[in-house]
């Protein structure tokens, strides 16, 4: 098999899993929203599919490669399969619910969280067992501590700065102060590193697919800047079923999709910048985790249902474009995106 043939085969396998599985499960997301049933498993499971596509492609085309981290890869596929199965069962066999903090949660959702936590711990162990050489060969090693920490801290400044500006623009300048005075916010923030350790697998699932695998391919084909912009749109469209049937109601699905694309393009620029600056996939994994989990702090709402049925309007879109475009999108002009061989 020539290198070109192998690359094309890997891309096909990646697309079939990352998009094919996602969209098949998306049809179930639509169906589940009509019953209705507990849908929180679907977005969690979907996060695994991009990396699963990359991993399956490598296992099929490079099985004899001595540095392939087979244990970690197979472990990740098993966790992904488990999450997908629980998604199916949550619709096929809704079953009983469990009351947690006054909220009714599906038994399957609870079990999927055990899979997420147990799977993440197992994957840390398998990653450690793989050894430094295998981790380095397939982009799984930690690199450039100082630059990596800088990127994470810069993201936190921009993230909370964006929230403060957004609240001020909405005439709620004091809201951020209220959030910072809330003991629940500080307890949540203090627990964040532990949370990451127990749930990293899902965020690795996206970033290993988007930033590690697809970004270099698109940049090689379309250029450093255009490749990242195309990736942002592709990442946004990947969320389409969740945008229509989970994050909001179908009548507001198009608004949510447009907002999602803007967010994925602008955040994608920053994530790409951080990855290019550090060549460390764990940096965008951490950034993605922080972006998703700190949204509960910003919303001052720690309910498990905070991501569902969001209220979005067309009037909110210009502010999103302006804020995210300035704070994150302008990194597209940085030296890391100068044209070069990828």
Beta strands, then each sheet from edge to edge (+ up, - down):
strand 1: 97-100
strand 2: 103-106
sheet 1: 1+ 2-
end
